[in-house]
Amino acid sequence: MRAFVFPGQGSQKVGMGVELAEASAAAREVFEEVDEALGQKLSAIMREGPEDALTLTENAQPAIMANAIAVLRVLEKEGGISLADKADFVAGHSLGEYTALCAAGAFSLADTARLLKLRGQAMQAAVPVGVGAMAALLGADIDKASRLAEAAAAGQVCTVANDNDPTQVVISGHREAIERAIAMVKDFEIKRGLLLPVSAPFHCPLMQPAADAMAEALAKTAPGALRVPLFANVTAAVVSDSAEVQRLLVEQVTGRVRWRESAIAMKDAGVEQFVELGGKVLGPMISRSVADVSITSVIGMADIEALAAEI
């Protein structure tokens, strides 16, 4: 069995999608459609930067999605590969969940771009700049990270945001609480805590205003039928019912991304091959979470051709 997975924020870089756009009309069409849907030249920011513009949450989220969907479209149109035929499941990390749903046919490309733009704006607006923060805990498992977050909270929000793999957990919350947690890592036998260069504390209760905004947006642009079932971030369980998907996408804004558990659950469901489209971020996390699976990262034309020949 095979799962197609889609990366999240932090995987963006200036120049993303350039090689693909030069090589394939199918990729260019994706970038043009996203530009049109957003009413901005996002493709120019992806191509030329500046980096600080691309890193802005409201740009990074649709850009990462567009890049991954461009890879998928080239694979489908030029590689003759249909996702619905070749994937048993899809999954994505945080914003990548929207990419996965677009790939599975639950959202159109234009709607996915608009939803992610809004999601980025709502997440940014939920907490004033400087009030929240996130930190990666390296050499931490979920147990150590949870105990540290609880100890550092001291009446503020400090919680596990991303359980990425057995060696990396991300915490999120009030800046002071996150800084306290970083200072306390050695007490919990955690190698180090690293403040992340993000503009808001994602996946924690401080994001409730953004969750409310997404509930409203998803009520107007509800997901349709999925051609391929999804492993959801907040449950690490399979879902194919559109109404349930809609509810989980709202919950995901404040909830934990259970990526390690999702990798384990997919393997337990029979997945032997993971294909990451548009990045090389999730593969290493999956390989640290489960053994005896093959992991393929597909970014450029050579990767697409190799995958098309293989599957």
N, C-alpha and C positions, 0 to 999 in steps of 0.2 A: 504494500500500500504506500501511497505517496501523499505528502502534505506540501502545499505551497505556502510559504510564509513571507511576511512583508515587514520591512524595518520601520523603526520609529524615529523620533526626533534625536538629533545628534549625528545622523548619518548623512546630513546634507553637506555638500562642498561645492565651491565655485567651480564651474566647468562640468557639473553633473549633466548627463544626457547629451552632451555635445557630440561625442563620437557617434552615438546612436542616431541623432538627428541628421548628421551628415550622411550616414549610411542608409537611412531608411525613411521613406515617405510616411510609413505607418507611424513611426515615432514622431515625426514633425507634426502630423495631424493631431496627435495627443496634446502636444505642447500648445498648438494653435487653439485647440478647443478649450483648454484650460485658461489660456489668456483671454479668450472671448467670454467665457463664463464668469471670470472675475473682473473683467473690464480693466485689466492691467497687464503690462508686459512682464509677467512673472518669468517667462522663458528667458528674457534678457538678463534678469537678475541671476537666474540659475547659470546662465552662460558666462556672464562677465562680472557678476558681483554688483556693488561691493559686498564683502563678506558680512558686514554688520547688517546689511539689508536682508540678505538671505537667511541670516540667523534669527531675525525677528520671527517670533512664534507664528504670526499670522501669514508669513511668507514660507517659512520652513515646512509647515505642515502640508499645504497643498503641493509644494515643490517636491517633497519626498514621495508623495503619492503619485504625482505626474510622472516622475522618473520611473517608478516601479511599474506603473500601468503601461508606459511606453515600451518597456522591456517585454511585458506580457503581450501587447498588441503585435510587436514584431515577431515574437515567438508564434503567435496564432496565425498572423497573416502571411509571414514569409517562411516560417518553420512548419506550417501546416499542423500545428499542435492545438488542440482544443482543451482549454482548462477543464471544462466539464467532463471530458473524457479521461483526462490524464491525472486529475487530482481527486483524491478521496476526501480530503479535508483542506480547509484554508484556515490561517490564523495570522494575526498581525500584532505587533507590539505597540500598544497605546494608539497613536494616530494610524498605525499600520492596520489596525482592525477595520478602519474605514476603507483602506486600500483593498483589504481582503474581501470586504463586502462588495466593493465595486467590481473586483475580479470575478466574484461569484454571481454577479448580475443583480444584486439587491438594490444598488444605486447606479444611476447613470454617471458617466465621467463628470459632466458639468455639475450635477447635484453634489457629487462627492467633493469637488473642488470648492464649491460654495459653502458646504457644511464645514469643511476643514478651515477655511478662511475665518468663518464665524467662530468656530471652536477656538482657534488661535487668539482671536480678538477677545472673546469672552474670558478665556483663561488669563490673558494678560490684564484685563480690566478687573478681575475678581479680587485681586490683592494689590495694594499700592506697591510700586517698585521699592525694594529694600526691606519690606516687611516680612517677606517669606524667603525661603532658601531650600535647596536640596543638596544632599551629599551622598556620594558613593562610598559604601563601606567595603573595603577590599579585604579579602580573607575573612569575610563574615558569612555565616549561614543565617537562615531565617530566625533560628532560636536566639542566637547572640544578638542579632540586629533588633529583634523585638524587645529583648530585655534592656538593651541600651536605649532604645527610643523611649521606653517607659520611664527609665531612670532620668533621662535628660529633659523630659517634658516639663516637669515642675509647674503644672497648671497651664502650660501652653500646648499648642498642637505640635506633636513630634511623632510621626508614624511611618511605618514601612509603606513606601509607594510602589516600588518595583522589586519583586523577588525574581532576579534575573537568572541566577544559577547558584550552585552550592558555594561559590566563592565571592559572589558580588550581589549585594543588596543595596537599594537606594532608599534613603529616608527623606521625608519632606515635612515642612511645617513652618513655624515661626523662626525667623533668622536666629534669634538668641538661643532658642532650643536646639537648633541644628548645630550652632557653634559650640554649645555645651556638650552635645553628643560627640563632636569631633575631638574635643579636649579629653573625653572620657574613654576613647576607644581601647586604650591599653588595658583598662580595668576589666574589659569584657573579652580579652584575648583576641581582639580584632587588629589586623595588621596596620591599617590606616584609614582615616576618613578624609575624603577629598571633596571640598566644596565644588559643586558643578556650576558651569557658566550658563545658567538658565535664568530667565527673567521672571519666573513665577514658581511657586511651590505646587507642582502638579500632583495629582492623585492623592490628595489629602482633604480633610473636611473644609479647609479654607477655600476650596474651589466650589463650594455650594452655589454661589451666584452663577458660575459658568455652567454648572449642571442644570440649573433652572433655565438658562438661556438655550441650552441644547435640547431640553425637554420640549420647549416651545418650537424650536426649529424642526425637530424630528416629528412633531405632531403635524407640521405642514408638509414636510418632505419625508414621509415614512418609508422605511425599507420595503422593497417588494420581495417576491419569492427568491430564495437562494437556490442556485443550480448545484452548489456544493455546500455541505454543512460546515459550520464555523466552530472552532474551539474558542470560546469567549474568554477574554482577559480576566474578568472578575470572578468567574466560576471555575475556570480551567476545565470546563465540561463542554460537550458538543451541544450545539443549538442549531435548529433549522427553521423554527417558527418565527415569522417576521415580527409579530407583536412582542415576543420575548427578546428578540434582537434589539428592538427599539428601546425596551426597558433597560437592557444591559448596557447599551451605549450611554444612556444617561447616568447610570450607576458608575460607569467606568471613569467619569470625570473626577469623582471624589474617591473612587475605590482603588484597591491594590491591583497592579498588573501581575498576575500570577503566572509569569512566563516559565519558570522552572517547573511548576506543577503542570502547566500546559504541555510542555515537551514530554514529561513523563506520561501524562494521560494519552497523548497522541501515540507514543510508542506502545503503551498498553492496549490501545485500540487497533494495533497492527501496523502502524506506520514504520516502514523500513528506510524510506528515502525522504529527506527534507530538502526542498528546493527554495532557496532564498532569492527572491527577485528584487533587483535594484540595490543590493547592499551586501556587505560582508560582516554584519554586526551580530545577527542572530545565530548564525552557524556556530561560532565559537561557544556561545552560551548553551546551545543545544548539546554540543559535544561534551561539555562539562556536566550536563544534567543527565544524559542518557548514554549508554554504551551500545556498541554494535548496530549503529545506523549509519547510512551514508548521507553526507551533507554536500549539496552543490550550491555554489553561489553564482548567480547569473547577472552580469552587469553590462557587458559589451557584446558586440556582434559575434566575436569568436566564442564566447560563452553560450550565446543563444544557439549558434550552429552546432556546438558540441552537444548541448542538451537535446536539441531536435533530433540529432542522429541517434542519441542514446535511448530516448523514450518513444 
